[in-house]
Amino acid sequence: MNSPFNGNARICNILKNDDCVNVGQNGQVDVTLNNGEAKVYVREGDFKM
């Protein structure tokens, strides 16, 4: 899917500590949802719990 993040950014799901992915150079990111779970991604380091 297209993302609002810059290419090569690392983004993390703020709802689950170990769910981080890298955005491709073209701004694309692969996100998999399991059993209807919610995911909210922010740039790594922009949000601390």
PyMOL Python script that loads the backbone (N, CA, C, O; Angstrom):
from pymol import cmd

cmd.read_pdbstr("""\
ATOM      1  N   MET A   1       0.833  -1.178   0.000  1.00  0.00           N
ATOM      2  CA  MET A   1       0.000   0.000   0.000  1.00  0.00           C
ATOM      3  C   MET A   1       0.873   1.234   0.000  1.00  0.00           C
ATOM      4  O   MET A   1       2.009   1.187   0.471  1.00  0.00           O
ATOM      5  N   ASN A   2       0.367   2.332  -0.516  1.00  0.00           N
ATOM      6  CA  ASN A   2       1.093   3.591  -0.443  1.00  0.00           C
ATOM      7  C   ASN A   2       1.043   4.103   0.985  1.00  0.00           C
ATOM      8  O   ASN A   2       0.048   3.911   1.683  1.00  0.00           O
ATOM      9  N   SER A   3       2.091   4.741   1.414  1.00  0.00           N
ATOM     10  CA  SER A   3       2.128   5.272   2.771  1.00  0.00           C
ATOM     11  C   SER A   3       2.427   6.766   2.734  1.00  0.00           C
ATOM     12  O   SER A   3       2.959   7.268   1.744  1.00  0.00           O
ATOM     13  N   PRO A   4       2.089   7.476   3.804  1.00  0.00           N
ATOM     14  CA  PRO A   4       2.408   8.903   3.880  1.00  0.00           C
ATOM     15  C   PRO A   4       3.845   9.151   4.340  1.00  0.00           C
ATOM     16  O   PRO A   4       4.249  10.299   4.525  1.00  0.00           O
ATOM     17  N   PHE A   5       4.616   8.075   4.526  1.00  0.00           N
ATOM     18  CA  PHE A   5       5.975   8.192   5.046  1.00  0.00           C
ATOM     19  C   PHE A   5       6.991   8.256   3.913  1.00  0.00           C
ATOM     20  O   PHE A   5       6.757   7.738   2.821  1.00  0.00           O
ATOM     21  N   ASN A   6       8.114   8.896   4.187  1.00  0.00           N
ATOM     22  CA  ASN A   6       9.197   8.975   3.209  1.00  0.00           C
ATOM     23  C   ASN A   6       9.793   7.594   2.967  1.00  0.00           C
ATOM     24  O   ASN A   6       9.782   6.736   3.850  1.00  0.00           O
ATOM     25  N   GLY A   7      10.310   7.394   1.769  1.00  0.00           N
ATOM     26  CA  GLY A   7      10.986   6.147   1.456  1.00  0.00           C
ATOM     27  C   GLY A   7      12.133   5.891   2.412  1.00  0.00           C
ATOM     28  O   GLY A   7      12.813   6.820   2.849  1.00  0.00           O
ATOM     29  N   ASN A   8      12.342   4.627   2.733  1.00  0.00           N
ATOM     30  CA  ASN A   8      13.397   4.160   3.635  1.00  0.00           C
ATOM     31  C   ASN A   8      13.166   4.509   5.098  1.00  0.00           C
ATOM     32  O   ASN A   8      14.052   4.277   5.920  1.00  0.00           O
ATOM     33  N   ALA A   9      12.006   5.058   5.453  1.00  0.00           N
ATOM     34  CA  ALA A   9      11.699   5.330   6.857  1.00  0.00           C
ATOM     35  C   ALA A   9      11.414   4.007   7.563  1.00  0.00           C
ATOM     36  O   ALA A   9      10.986   3.039   6.934  1.00  0.00           O
ATOM     37  N   ARG A  10      11.650   3.972   8.858  1.00  0.00           N
ATOM     38  CA  ARG A  10      11.267   2.817   9.669  1.00  0.00           C
ATOM     39  C   ARG A  10      10.061   3.250  10.482  1.00  0.00           C
ATOM     40  O   ARG A  10      10.106   4.258  11.188  1.00  0.00           O
ATOM     41  N   ILE A  11       8.977   2.481  10.379  1.00  0.00           N
ATOM     42  CA  ILE A  11       7.748   2.825  11.082  1.00  0.00           C
ATOM     43  C   ILE A  11       7.360   1.696  12.031  1.00  0.00           C
ATOM     44  O   ILE A  11       7.630   0.523  11.772  1.00  0.00           O
ATOM     45  N   CYS A  12       6.718   2.078  13.141  1.00  0.00           N
ATOM     46  CA  CYS A  12       6.345   1.096  14.156  1.00  0.00           C
ATOM     47  C   CYS A  12       4.884   1.271  14.548  1.00  0.00           C
ATOM     48  O   CYS A  12       4.356   2.382  14.578  1.00  0.00           O
ATOM     49  N   ASN A  13       4.253   0.157  14.844  1.00  0.00           N
ATOM     50  CA  ASN A  13       2.869   0.118  15.308  1.00  0.00           C
ATOM     51  C   ASN A  13       2.862   0.521  16.780  1.00  0.00           C
ATOM     52  O   ASN A  13       3.469  -0.160  17.605  1.00  0.00           O
ATOM     53  N   ILE A  14       2.186   1.613  17.120  1.00  0.00           N
ATOM     54  CA  ILE A  14       2.194   2.077  18.510  1.00  0.00           C
ATOM     55  C   ILE A  14       1.366   1.181  19.425  1.00  0.00           C
ATOM     56  O   ILE A  14       1.430   1.322  20.647  1.00  0.00           O
ATOM     57  N   LEU A  15       0.593   0.266  18.856  1.00  0.00           N
ATOM     58  CA  LEU A  15      -0.234  -0.630  19.659  1.00  0.00           C
ATOM     59  C   LEU A  15       0.476  -1.935  20.014  1.00  0.00           C
ATOM     60  O   LEU A  15      -0.035  -2.721  20.811  1.00  0.00           O
ATOM     61  N   LYS A  16       1.648  -2.169  19.427  1.00  0.00           N
ATOM     62  CA  LYS A  16       2.394  -3.405  19.692  1.00  0.00           C
ATOM     63  C   LYS A  16       3.884  -3.095  19.563  1.00  0.00           C
ATOM     64  O   LYS A  16       4.341  -2.674  18.501  1.00  0.00           O
ATOM     65  N   ASN A  17       4.630  -3.298  20.620  1.00  0.00           N
ATOM     66  CA  ASN A  17       6.025  -2.863  20.687  1.00  0.00           C
ATOM     67  C   ASN A  17       6.944  -3.452  19.626  1.00  0.00           C
ATOM     68  O   ASN A  17       7.867  -2.772  19.177  1.00  0.00           O
ATOM     69  N   ASP A  18       6.724  -4.682  19.217  1.00  0.00           N
ATOM     70  CA  ASP A  18       7.680  -5.345  18.323  1.00  0.00           C
ATOM     71  C   ASP A  18       7.200  -5.411  16.868  1.00  0.00           C
ATOM     72  O   ASP A  18       7.623  -6.296  16.124  1.00  0.00           O
ATOM     73  N   ASP A  19       6.336  -4.502  16.461  1.00  0.00           N
ATOM     74  CA  ASP A  19       5.778  -4.508  15.103  1.00  0.00           C
ATOM     75  C   ASP A  19       6.294  -3.295  14.330  1.00  0.00           C
ATOM     76  O   ASP A  19       5.617  -2.270  14.240  1.00  0.00           O
ATOM     77  N   CYS A  20       7.499  -3.423  13.773  1.00  0.00           N
ATOM     78  CA  CYS A  20       8.105  -2.347  12.986  1.00  0.00           C
ATOM     79  C   CYS A  20       8.416  -2.858  11.578  1.00  0.00           C
ATOM     80  O   CYS A  20       8.751  -4.029  11.396  1.00  0.00           O
ATOM     81  N   VAL A  21       8.304  -1.980  10.596  1.00  0.00           N
ATOM     82  CA  VAL A  21       8.605  -2.326   9.209  1.00  0.00           C
ATOM     83  C   VAL A  21       9.332  -1.163   8.551  1.00  0.00           C
ATOM     84  O   VAL A  21       9.266  -0.025   9.016  1.00  0.00           O
ATOM     85  N   ASN A  22      10.021  -1.466   7.471  1.00  0.00           N
ATOM     86  CA  ASN A  22      10.700  -0.434   6.698  1.00  0.00           C
ATOM     87  C   ASN A  22       9.851  -0.060   5.490  1.00  0.00           C
ATOM     88  O   ASN A  22       9.279  -0.923   4.823  1.00  0.00           O
ATOM     89  N   VAL A  23       9.779   1.235   5.221  1.00  0.00           N
ATOM     90  CA  VAL A  23       9.074   1.731   4.041  1.00  0.00           C
ATOM     91  C   VAL A  23      10.020   1.603   2.858  1.00  0.00           C
ATOM     92  O   VAL A  23      11.199   1.938   2.970  1.00  0.00           O
ATOM     93  N   GLY A  24       9.519   1.124   1.732  1.00  0.00           N
ATOM     94  CA  GLY A  24      10.344   1.002   0.537  1.00  0.00           C
ATOM     95  C   GLY A  24      10.736   2.364  -0.012  1.00  0.00           C
ATOM     96  O   GLY A  24      10.148   3.380   0.357  1.00  0.00           O
ATOM     97  N   GLN A  25      11.715   2.386  -0.883  1.00  0.00           N
ATOM     98  CA  GLN A  25      12.182   3.635  -1.485  1.00  0.00           C
ATOM     99  C   GLN A  25      11.070   4.366  -2.219  1.00  0.00           C
ATOM    100  O   GLN A  25      11.101   5.590  -2.344  1.00  0.00           O
ATOM    101  N   ASN A  26      10.093   3.621  -2.702  1.00  0.00           N
ATOM    102  CA  ASN A  26       8.986   4.209  -3.458  1.00  0.00           C
ATOM    103  C   ASN A  26       7.806   4.614  -2.574  1.00  0.00           C
ATOM    104  O   ASN A  26       6.757   5.003  -3.087  1.00  0.00           O
ATOM    105  N   GLY A  27       7.967   4.527  -1.250  1.00  0.00           N
ATOM    106  CA  GLY A  27       6.892   4.897  -0.327  1.00  0.00           C
ATOM    107  C   GLY A  27       5.894   3.795  -0.064  1.00  0.00           C
ATOM    108  O   GLY A  27       4.892   4.018   0.615  1.00  0.00           O
ATOM    109  N   GLN A  28       6.149   2.597  -0.593  1.00  0.00           N
ATOM    110  CA  GLN A  28       5.256   1.454  -0.388  1.00  0.00           C
ATOM    111  C   GLN A  28       5.645   0.713   0.891  1.00  0.00           C
ATOM    112  O   GLN A  28       6.817   0.669   1.267  1.00  0.00           O
ATOM    113  N   VAL A  29       4.652   0.139   1.545  1.00  0.00           N
ATOM    114  CA  VAL A  29       4.903  -0.653   2.743  1.00  0.00           C
ATOM    115  C   VAL A  29       3.957  -1.857   2.732  1.00  0.00           C
ATOM    116  O   VAL A  29       2.802  -1.748   2.323  1.00  0.00           O
ATOM    117  N   ASP A  30       4.461  -2.991   3.183  1.00  0.00           N
ATOM    118  CA  ASP A  30       3.650  -4.207   3.288  1.00  0.00           C
ATOM    119  C   ASP A  30       3.145  -4.331   4.721  1.00  0.00           C
ATOM    120  O   ASP A  30       3.936  -4.396   5.662  1.00  0.00           O
ATOM    121  N   VAL A  31       1.829  -4.363   4.879  1.00  0.00           N
ATOM    122  CA  VAL A  31       1.205  -4.492   6.194  1.00  0.00           C
ATOM    123  C   VAL A  31       0.264  -5.684   6.149  1.00  0.00           C
ATOM    124  O   VAL A  31      -0.557  -5.800   5.240  1.00  0.00           O
ATOM    125  N   THR A  32       0.383  -6.567   7.129  1.00  0.00           N
ATOM    126  CA  THR A  32      -0.479  -7.738   7.230  1.00  0.00           C
ATOM    127  C   THR A  32      -1.348  -7.609   8.470  1.00  0.00           C
ATOM    128  O   THR A  32      -0.847  -7.387   9.572  1.00  0.00           O
ATOM    129  N   LEU A  33      -2.651  -7.751   8.282  1.00  0.00           N
ATOM    130  CA  LEU A  33      -3.585  -7.723   9.411  1.00  0.00           C
ATOM    131  C   LEU A  33      -4.032  -9.147   9.708  1.00  0.00           C
ATOM    132  O   LEU A  33      -4.365  -9.907   8.799  1.00  0.00           O
ATOM    133  N   ASN A  34      -4.036  -9.499  10.987  1.00  0.00           N
ATOM    134  CA  ASN A  34      -4.472 -10.824  11.421  1.00  0.00           C
ATOM    135  C   ASN A  34      -5.711 -10.688  12.293  1.00  0.00           C
ATOM    136  O   ASN A  34      -5.703  -9.949  13.277  1.00  0.00           O
ATOM    137  N   ASN A  35      -6.770 -11.397  11.936  1.00  0.00           N
ATOM    138  CA  ASN A  35      -7.999 -11.428  12.737  1.00  0.00           C
ATOM    139  C   ASN A  35      -8.564 -10.042  13.022  1.00  0.00           C
ATOM    140  O   ASN A  35      -9.088  -9.811  14.111  1.00  0.00           O
ATOM    141  N   GLY A  36      -8.472  -9.123  12.082  1.00  0.00           N
ATOM    142  CA  GLY A  36      -9.061  -7.797  12.235  1.00  0.00           C
ATOM    143  C   GLY A  36      -8.351  -6.881  13.208  1.00  0.00           C
ATOM    144  O   GLY A  36      -8.929  -5.894  13.663  1.00  0.00           O
ATOM    145  N   GLU A  37      -7.100  -7.192  13.537  1.00  0.00           N
ATOM    146  CA  GLU A  37      -6.372  -6.346  14.488  1.00  0.00           C
ATOM    147  C   GLU A  37      -6.175  -4.934  13.927  1.00  0.00           C
ATOM    148  O   GLU A  37      -6.120  -4.739  12.713  1.00  0.00           O
ATOM    149  N   ALA A  38      -6.071  -3.971  14.814  1.00  0.00           N
ATOM    150  CA  ALA A  38      -5.813  -2.584  14.419  1.00  0.00           C
ATOM    151  C   ALA A  38      -4.311  -2.322  14.452  1.00  0.00           C
ATOM    152  O   ALA A  38      -3.590  -2.878  15.280  1.00  0.00           O
ATOM    153  N   LYS A  39      -3.852  -1.470  13.543  1.00  0.00           N
ATOM    154  CA  LYS A  39      -2.451  -1.057  13.526  1.00  0.00           C
ATOM    155  C   LYS A  39      -2.404   0.445  13.277  1.00  0.00           C
ATOM    156  O   LYS A  39      -3.101   0.967  12.407  1.00  0.00           O
ATOM    157  N   VAL A  40      -1.574   1.127  14.051  1.00  0.00           N
ATOM    158  CA  VAL A  40      -1.374   2.565  13.898  1.00  0.00           C
ATOM    159  C   VAL A  40       0.129   2.787  13.817  1.00  0.00           C
ATOM    160  O   VAL A  40       0.840   2.630  14.809  1.00  0.00           O
ATOM    161  N   TYR A  41       0.612   3.155  12.628  1.00  0.00           N
ATOM    162  CA  TYR A  41       2.049   3.307  12.426  1.00  0.00           C
ATOM    163  C   TYR A  41       2.492   4.756  12.522  1.00  0.00           C
ATOM    164  O   TYR A  41       1.834   5.657  12.000  1.00  0.00           O
ATOM    165  N   VAL A  42       3.617   4.971  13.197  1.00  0.00           N
ATOM    166  CA  VAL A  42       4.294   6.263  13.264  1.00  0.00           C
ATOM    167  C   VAL A  42       5.769   6.013  12.999  1.00  0.00           C
ATOM    168  O   VAL A  42       6.247   4.885  13.119  1.00  0.00           O
ATOM    169  N   ARG A  43       6.490   7.072  12.637  1.00  0.00           N
ATOM    170  CA  ARG A  43       7.928   6.912  12.425  1.00  0.00           C
ATOM    171  C   ARG A  43       8.594   6.488  13.722  1.00  0.00           C
ATOM    172  O   ARG A  43       8.264   6.991  14.795  1.00  0.00           O
ATOM    173  N   GLU A  44       9.519   5.572  13.615  1.00  0.00           N
ATOM    174  CA  GLU A  44      10.240   5.089  14.786  1.00  0.00           C
ATOM    175  C   GLU A  44      10.860   6.274  15.508  1.00  0.00           C
ATOM    176  O   GLU A  44      11.510   7.110  14.881  1.00  0.00           O
ATOM    177  N   GLY A  45      10.671   6.353  16.795  1.00  0.00           N
ATOM    178  CA  GLY A  45      11.226   7.431  17.596  1.00  0.00           C
ATOM    179  C   GLY A  45      10.300   8.624  17.777  1.00  0.00           C
ATOM    180  O   GLY A  45      10.565   9.476  18.624  1.00  0.00           O
ATOM    181  N   ASP A  46       9.208   8.710  16.996  1.00  0.00           N
ATOM    182  CA  ASP A  46       8.283   9.843  17.121  1.00  0.00           C
ATOM    183  C   ASP A  46       7.287   9.671  18.261  1.00  0.00           C
ATOM    184  O   ASP A  46       6.679  10.647  18.698  1.00  0.00           O
ATOM    185  N   PHE A  47       7.114   8.459  18.744  1.00  0.00           N
ATOM    186  CA  PHE A  47       6.136   8.198  19.798  1.00  0.00           C
ATOM    187  C   PHE A  47       6.743   7.235  20.797  1.00  0.00           C
ATOM    188  O   PHE A  47       7.214   6.162  20.420  1.00  0.00           O
ATOM    189  N   LYS A  48       6.736   7.604  22.056  1.00  0.00           N
ATOM    190  CA  LYS A  48       7.258   6.736  23.116  1.00  0.00           C
ATOM    191  C   LYS A  48       6.142   6.410  24.087  1.00  0.00           C
ATOM    192  O   LYS A  48       5.377   7.286  24.492  1.00  0.00           O
ATOM    193  N   MET A  49       6.054   5.132  24.459  1.00  0.00           N
ATOM    194  CA  MET A  49       5.045   4.712  25.435  1.00  0.00           C
ATOM    195  C   MET A  49       5.688   4.589  26.795  1.00  0.00           C
ATOM    196  O   MET A  49       5.015   4.246  27.767  1.00  0.00           O
TER     197      MET A  49
END
""", "prot")
cmd.dss("prot")
cmd.show_as("cartoon", "prot")
cmd.util.cbc("prot")
cmd.orient("prot")
